[in-house]
Amino acid sequence: MLHTMIQKIDKVIVMDKVINIESLYAYKEAARRLKENNISYSKSELLKNPELCKEIIVLMDYFDKEA
């Protein structure tokens, strides 16, 4: 039973790392795009809110296609 609990804990930890990597990638991509367009941003706010980063990326893609 303990072995099963440890396996479940490992899966959760691995899952958390995957989510964190995705969030970090979203932050890096959003920050890069904002810098390219000379738009100021709060690093701490972007790091705390990966959904905001994703929205920034979507909006920047939209405006790049329109230009």
Biopython code that builds the backbone (N, CA, C, O; Angstrom):
import numpy as np
from Bio.PDB.StructureBuilder import StructureBuilder

atoms = [
    (1, "MET", "N", (0.823, -1.192, 0.000)),
    (1, "MET", "CA", (0.000, 0.000, 0.000)),
    (1, "MET", "C", (0.869, 1.260, 0.000)),
    (1, "MET", "O", (0.557, 2.215, -0.711)),
    (2, "LEU", "N", (1.932, 1.281, 0.767)),
    (2, "LEU", "CA", (2.826, 2.436, 0.806)),
    (2, "LEU", "C", (3.446, 2.674, -0.568)),
    (2, "LEU", "O", (3.574, 3.815, -1.012)),
    (3, "HIS", "N", (3.829, 1.584, -1.238)),
    (3, "HIS", "CA", (4.404, 1.704, -2.578)),
    (3, "HIS", "C", (3.407, 2.364, -3.541)),
    (3, "HIS", "O", (3.791, 3.208, -4.350)),
    (4, "THR", "N", (2.145, 1.981, -3.452)),
    (4, "THR", "CA", (1.106, 2.569, -4.300)),
    (4, "THR", "C", (0.952, 4.056, -4.002)),
    (4, "THR", "O", (0.780, 4.853, -4.924)),
    (5, "MET", "N", (1.010, 4.438, -2.740)),
    (5, "MET", "CA", (0.897, 5.851, -2.369)),
    (5, "MET", "C", (2.074, 6.641, -2.925)),
    (5, "MET", "O", (1.898, 7.759, -3.409)),
    (6, "ILE", "N", (3.266, 6.070, -2.860)),
    (6, "ILE", "CA", (4.449, 6.757, -3.379)),
    (6, "ILE", "C", (4.324, 6.941, -4.889)),
    (6, "ILE", "O", (4.674, 7.998, -5.414)),
    (7, "GLN", "N", (3.829, 5.924, -5.590)),
    (7, "GLN", "CA", (3.640, 6.046, -7.033)),
    (7, "GLN", "C", (2.658, 7.165, -7.357)),
    (7, "GLN", "O", (2.888, 7.934, -8.290)),
    (8, "LYS", "N", (1.587, 7.265, -6.616)),
    (8, "LYS", "CA", (0.602, 8.325, -6.850)),
    (8, "LYS", "C", (1.216, 9.695, -6.595)),
    (8, "LYS", "O", (0.963, 10.640, -7.343)),
    (9, "ILE", "N", (2.015, 9.806, -5.547)),
    (9, "ILE", "CA", (2.680, 11.072, -5.237)),
    (9, "ILE", "C", (3.630, 11.446, -6.365)),
    (9, "ILE", "O", (3.675, 12.609, -6.764)),
    (10, "ASP", "N", (4.392, 10.484, -6.890)),
    (10, "ASP", "CA", (5.302, 10.753, -8.000)),
    (10, "ASP", "C", (4.554, 11.282, -9.215)),
    (10, "ASP", "O", (5.026, 12.203, -9.881)),
    (11, "LYS", "N", (3.407, 10.714, -9.506)),
    (11, "LYS", "CA", (2.633, 11.160, -10.660)),
    (11, "LYS", "C", (2.157, 12.593, -10.477)),
    (11, "LYS", "O", (2.155, 13.375, -11.427)),
    (12, "VAL", "N", (1.758, 12.936, -9.274)),
    (12, "VAL", "CA", (1.310, 14.302, -9.002)),
    (12, "VAL", "C", (2.473, 15.268, -9.138)),
    (12, "VAL", "O", (2.322, 16.339, -9.726)),
    (13, "ILE", "N", (3.621, 14.909, -8.608)),
    (13, "ILE", "CA", (4.799, 15.768, -8.693)),
    (13, "ILE", "C", (5.199, 15.959, -10.150)),
    (13, "ILE", "O", (5.484, 17.078, -10.576)),
    (14, "VAL", "N", (5.221, 14.883, -10.906)),
    (14, "VAL", "CA", (5.554, 14.988, -12.320)),
    (14, "VAL", "C", (4.534, 15.870, -13.027)),
    (14, "VAL", "O", (4.905, 16.696, -13.861)),
    (15, "MET", "N", (3.273, 15.708, -12.707)),
    (15, "MET", "CA", (2.233, 16.519, -13.326)),
    (15, "MET", "C", (2.447, 17.994, -12.986)),
    (15, "MET", "O", (2.286, 18.847, -13.858)),
    (16, "ASP", "N", (2.805, 18.314, -11.742)),
    (16, "ASP", "CA", (3.067, 19.700, -11.360)),
    (16, "ASP", "C", (4.226, 20.272, -12.162)),
    (16, "ASP", "O", (4.171, 21.425, -12.589)),
    (17, "LYS", "N", (5.265, 19.491, -12.369)),
    (17, "LYS", "CA", (6.414, 19.972, -13.132)),
    (17, "LYS", "C", (6.028, 20.268, -14.574)),
    (17, "LYS", "O", (6.492, 21.254, -15.146)),
    (18, "VAL", "N", (5.201, 19.445, -15.157)),
    (18, "VAL", "CA", (4.756, 19.686, -16.526)),
    (18, "VAL", "C", (3.977, 20.990, -16.603)),
    (18, "VAL", "O", (4.187, 21.784, -17.520)),
    (19, "ILE", "N", (3.095, 21.213, -15.665)),
    (19, "ILE", "CA", (2.310, 22.449, -15.648)),
    (19, "ILE", "C", (3.231, 23.650, -15.448)),
    (19, "ILE", "O", (3.058, 24.674, -16.109)),
    (20, "ASN", "N", (4.192, 23.541, -14.561)),
    (20, "ASN", "CA", (5.106, 24.651, -14.326)),
    (20, "ASN", "C", (5.946, 24.955, -15.559)),
    (20, "ASN", "O", (6.204, 26.120, -15.860)),
    (21, "ILE", "N", (6.372, 23.926, -16.270)),
    (21, "ILE", "CA", (7.156, 24.149, -17.479)),
    (21, "ILE", "C", (6.299, 24.846, -18.530)),
    (21, "ILE", "O", (6.775, 25.751, -19.216)),
    (22, "GLU", "N", (5.072, 24.443, -18.659)),
    (22, "GLU", "CA", (4.168, 25.083, -19.616)),
    (22, "GLU", "C", (3.956, 26.551, -19.244)),
    (22, "GLU", "O", (3.953, 27.422, -20.114)),
    (23, "SER", "N", (3.779, 26.816, -17.965)),
    (23, "SER", "CA", (3.585, 28.194, -17.507)),
    (23, "SER", "C", (4.832, 29.029, -17.758)),
    (23, "SER", "O", (4.743, 30.185, -18.170)),
    (24, "LEU", "N", (5.990, 28.439, -17.509)),
    (24, "LEU", "CA", (7.245, 29.155, -17.731)),
    (24, "LEU", "C", (7.430, 29.464, -19.214)),
    (24, "LEU", "O", (7.853, 30.562, -19.574)),
    (25, "TYR", "N", (7.116, 28.503, -20.065)),
    (25, "TYR", "CA", (7.218, 28.734, -21.505)),
    (25, "TYR", "C", (6.274, 29.860, -21.936)),
    (25, "TYR", "O", (6.656, 30.728, -22.721)),
    (26, "ALA", "N", (5.055, 29.843, -21.427)),
    (26, "ALA", "CA", (4.090, 30.890, -21.770)),
    (26, "ALA", "C", (4.611, 32.252, -21.322)),
    (26, "ALA", "O", (4.483, 33.236, -22.050)),
    (27, "TYR", "N", (5.202, 32.313, -20.122)),
    (27, "TYR", "CA", (5.768, 33.576, -19.637)),
    (27, "TYR", "C", (6.888, 34.058, -20.560)),
    (27, "TYR", "O", (6.913, 35.220, -20.965)),
    (28, "LYS", "N", (7.812, 33.153, -20.888)),
    (28, "LYS", "CA", (8.952, 33.544, -21.726)),
    (28, "LYS", "C", (8.496, 34.043, -23.088)),
    (28, "LYS", "O", (9.018, 35.034, -23.598)),
    (29, "GLU", "N", (7.533, 33.365, -23.671)),
    (29, "GLU", "CA", (7.036, 33.757, -24.992)),
    (29, "GLU", "C", (6.309, 35.102, -24.920)),
    (29, "GLU", "O", (6.507, 35.956, -25.785)),
    (30, "ALA", "N", (5.484, 35.296, -23.916)),
    (30, "ALA", "CA", (4.769, 36.567, -23.765)),
    (30, "ALA", "C", (5.755, 37.706, -23.515)),
    (30, "ALA", "O", (5.624, 38.780, -24.101)),
    (31, "ALA", "N", (6.736, 37.477, -22.652)),
    (31, "ALA", "CA", (7.728, 38.513, -22.357)),
    (31, "ALA", "C", (8.530, 38.872, -23.606)),
    (31, "ALA", "O", (8.799, 40.047, -23.856)),
    (32, "ARG", "N", (8.906, 37.878, -24.379)),
    (32, "ARG", "CA", (9.666, 38.121, -25.611)),
    (32, "ARG", "C", (8.857, 38.988, -26.576)),
    (32, "ARG", "O", (9.379, 39.942, -27.153)),
    (33, "ARG", "N", (7.598, 38.654, -26.743)),
    (33, "ARG", "CA", (6.750, 39.405, -27.676)),
    (33, "ARG", "C", (6.497, 40.827, -27.192)),
    (33, "ARG", "O", (6.462, 41.763, -27.991)),
    (34, "LEU", "N", (6.321, 40.986, -25.891)),
    (34, "LEU", "CA", (6.118, 42.334, -25.355)),
    (34, "LEU", "C", (7.377, 43.174, -25.529)),
    (34, "LEU", "O", (7.291, 44.350, -25.883)),
    (35, "LYS", "N", (8.544, 42.586, -25.284)),
    (35, "LYS", "CA", (9.807, 43.311, -25.471)),
    (35, "LYS", "C", (10.001, 43.714, -26.924)),
    (35, "LYS", "O", (10.411, 44.840, -27.207)),
    (36, "GLU", "N", (9.708, 42.801, -27.853)),
    (36, "GLU", "CA", (9.863, 43.097, -29.277)),
    (36, "GLU", "C", (9.026, 44.297, -29.697)),
    (36, "GLU", "O", (9.411, 45.041, -30.600)),
    (37, "ASN", "N", (7.894, 44.486, -29.053)),
    (37, "ASN", "CA", (6.989, 45.578, -29.400)),
    (37, "ASN", "C", (7.111, 46.767, -28.455)),
    (37, "ASN", "O", (6.262, 47.658, -28.461)),
    (38, "ASN", "N", (8.161, 46.782, -27.646)),
    (38, "ASN", "CA", (8.422, 47.877, -26.706)),
    (38, "ASN", "C", (7.233, 48.168, -25.801)),
    (38, "ASN", "O", (6.869, 49.325, -25.588)),
    (39, "ILE", "N", (6.635, 47.112, -25.273)),
    (39, "ILE", "CA", (5.506, 47.236, -24.354)),
    (39, "ILE", "C", (5.993, 46.863, -22.964)),
    (39, "ILE", "O", (6.529, 45.773, -22.763)),
    (40, "SER", "N", (5.811, 47.761, -22.006)),
    (40, "SER", "CA", (6.261, 47.470, -20.644)),
    (40, "SER", "C", (5.305, 46.483, -19.981)),
    (40, "SER", "O", (4.118, 46.430, -20.305)),
    (41, "TYR", "N", (5.842, 45.709, -19.053)),
    (41, "TYR", "CA", (5.043, 44.697, -18.361)),
    (41, "TYR", "C", (5.630, 44.435, -16.984)),
    (41, "TYR", "O", (6.784, 44.766, -16.713)),
    (42, "SER", "N", (4.829, 43.841, -16.129)),
    (42, "SER", "CA", (5.261, 43.469, -14.786)),
    (42, "SER", "C", (5.643, 41.987, -14.793)),
    (42, "SER", "O", (4.795, 41.116, -14.991)),
    (43, "LYS", "N", (6.907, 41.721, -14.577)),
    (43, "LYS", "CA", (7.394, 40.338, -14.584)),
    (43, "LYS", "C", (6.649, 39.496, -13.552)),
    (43, "LYS", "O", (6.256, 38.366, -13.842)),
    (44, "SER", "N", (6.454, 40.032, -12.366)),
    (44, "SER", "CA", (5.804, 39.256, -11.304)),
    (44, "SER", "C", (4.348, 38.940, -11.656)),
    (44, "SER", "O", (3.862, 37.849, -11.359)),
    (45, "GLU", "N", (3.653, 39.892, -12.290)),
    (45, "GLU", "CA", (2.261, 39.639, -12.676)),
    (45, "GLU", "C", (2.165, 38.562, -13.749)),
    (45, "GLU", "O", (1.277, 37.711, -13.707)),
    (46, "LEU", "N", (3.075, 38.603, -14.701)),
    (46, "LEU", "CA", (3.052, 37.578, -15.748)),
    (46, "LEU", "C", (3.404, 36.205, -15.186)),
    (46, "LEU", "O", (2.796, 35.204, -15.564)),
    (47, "LEU", "N", (4.375, 36.155, -14.292)),
    (47, "LEU", "CA", (4.765, 34.867, -13.705)),
    (47, "LEU", "C", (3.635, 34.262, -12.881)),
    (47, "LEU", "O", (3.485, 33.041, -12.834)),
    (48, "LYS", "N", (2.844, 35.104, -12.234)),
    (48, "LYS", "CA", (1.739, 34.610, -11.402)),
    (48, "LYS", "C", (0.531, 34.182, -12.227)),
    (48, "LYS", "O", (-0.312, 33.426, -11.745)),
    (49, "ASN", "N", (0.440, 34.655, -13.458)),
    (49, "ASN", "CA", (-0.778, 34.437, -14.230)),
    (49, "ASN", "C", (-0.477, 33.867, -15.623)),
    (49, "ASN", "O", (-0.394, 34.621, -16.593)),
    (50, "PRO", "N", (-0.312, 32.549, -15.725)),
    (50, "PRO", "CA", (-0.018, 31.953, -17.032)),
    (50, "PRO", "C", (-1.158, 32.131, -18.042)),
    (50, "PRO", "O", (-0.914, 32.162, -19.248)),
    (51, "GLU", "N", (-2.384, 32.247, -17.563)),
    (51, "GLU", "CA", (-3.508, 32.465, -18.485)),
    (51, "GLU", "C", (-3.390, 33.829, -19.163)),
    (51, "GLU", "O", (-3.719, 33.966, -20.342)),
    (52, "LEU", "N", (-2.927, 34.828, -18.434)),
    (52, "LEU", "CA", (-2.697, 36.145, -19.018)),
    (52, "LEU", "C", (-1.623, 36.055, -20.099)),
    (52, "LEU", "O", (-1.754, 36.660, -21.163)),
    (53, "CYS", "N", (-0.570, 35.303, -19.824)),
    (53, "CYS", "CA", (0.500, 35.116, -20.810)),
    (53, "CYS", "C", (-0.049, 34.492, -22.086)),
    (53, "CYS", "O", (0.291, 34.921, -23.189)),
    (54, "LYS", "N", (-0.886, 33.494, -21.937)),
    (54, "LYS", "CA", (-1.468, 32.829, -23.107)),
    (54, "LYS", "C", (-2.339, 33.796, -23.901)),
    (54, "LYS", "O", (-2.326, 33.778, -25.132)),
    (55, "GLU", "N", (-3.085, 34.629, -23.211)),
    (55, "GLU", "CA", (-3.932, 35.614, -23.895)),
    (55, "GLU", "C", (-3.084, 36.646, -24.634)),
    (55, "GLU", "O", (-3.430, 37.067, -25.738)),
    (56, "ILE", "N", (-1.980, 37.049, -24.024)),
    (56, "ILE", "CA", (-1.070, 37.996, -24.684)),
    (56, "ILE", "C", (-0.538, 37.385, -25.972)),
    (56, "ILE", "O", (-0.486, 38.053, -27.004)),
    (57, "ILE", "N", (-0.145, 36.124, -25.914)),
    (57, "ILE", "CA", (0.381, 35.439, -27.097)),
    (57, "ILE", "C", (-0.681, 35.383, -28.196)),
    (57, "ILE", "O", (-0.387, 35.649, -29.361)),
    (58, "VAL", "N", (-1.905, 35.040, -27.826)),
    (58, "VAL", "CA", (-3.000, 34.966, -28.806)),
    (58, "VAL", "C", (-3.244, 36.340, -29.434)),
    (58, "VAL", "O", (-3.392, 36.451, -30.651)),
    (59, "LEU", "N", (-3.284, 37.376, -28.607)),
    (59, "LEU", "CA", (-3.523, 38.723, -29.133)),
    (59, "LEU", "C", (-2.392, 39.191, -30.035)),
    (59, "LEU", "O", (-2.635, 39.798, -31.078)),
    (60, "MET", "N", (-1.165, 38.911, -29.638)),
    (60, "MET", "CA", (-0.022, 39.315, -30.457)),
    (60, "MET", "C", (-0.037, 38.574, -31.795)),
    (60, "MET", "O", (0.289, 39.157, -32.828)),
    (61, "ASP", "N", (-0.409, 37.304, -31.781)),
    (61, "ASP", "CA", (-0.546, 36.547, -33.036)),
    (61, "ASP", "C", (-1.602, 37.190, -33.928)),
    (61, "ASP", "O", (-1.407, 37.341, -35.134)),
    (62, "TYR", "N", (-2.709, 37.561, -33.323)),
    (62, "TYR", "CA", (-3.799, 38.182, -34.080)),
    (62, "TYR", "C", (-3.332, 39.477, -34.743)),
    (62, "TYR", "O", (-3.582, 39.695, -35.928)),
    (63, "PHE", "N", (-2.661, 40.329, -33.985)),
    (63, "PHE", "CA", (-2.228, 41.607, -34.537)),
    (63, "PHE", "C", (-1.094, 41.440, -35.539)),
    (63, "PHE", "O", (-0.979, 42.232, -36.474)),
    (64, "ASP", "N", (-0.253, 40.420, -35.360)),
    (64, "ASP", "CA", (0.800, 40.152, -36.346)),
    (64, "ASP", "C", (0.192, 39.741, -37.686)),
    (64, "ASP", "O", (0.695, 40.124, -38.742)),
    (65, "LYS", "N", (-0.878, 38.970, -37.643)),
    (65, "LYS", "CA", (-1.538, 38.530, -38.876)),
    (65, "LYS", "C", (-2.264, 39.683, -39.557)),
    (65, "LYS", "O", (-2.356, 39.726, -40.783)),
    (66, "GLU", "N", (-2.777, 40.612, -38.765)),
    (66, "GLU", "CA", (-3.501, 41.758, -39.318)),
    (66, "GLU", "C", (-2.555, 42.754, -39.983)),
    (66, "GLU", "O", (-2.951, 43.451, -40.917)),
    (67, "ALA", "N", (-1.328, 42.827, -39.518)),
    (67, "ALA", "CA", (-0.380, 43.832, -40.026)),
    (67, "ALA", "C", (0.177, 43.479, -41.380)),
    (67, "ALA", "O", (0.983, 44.229, -41.930)),
]
sb = StructureBuilder()
sb.init_structure("model")
sb.init_model(0)
sb.init_chain("A")
sb.init_seg("    ")
for serial, (resi, resn, name, xyz) in enumerate(atoms, 1):
    if name == "N":
        sb.init_residue(resn, " ", resi, " ")
    sb.init_atom(name, np.array(xyz, "f"), 0.0, 1.0, " ", f" {name:<3s}", serial, name[0])
structure = sb.get_structure()
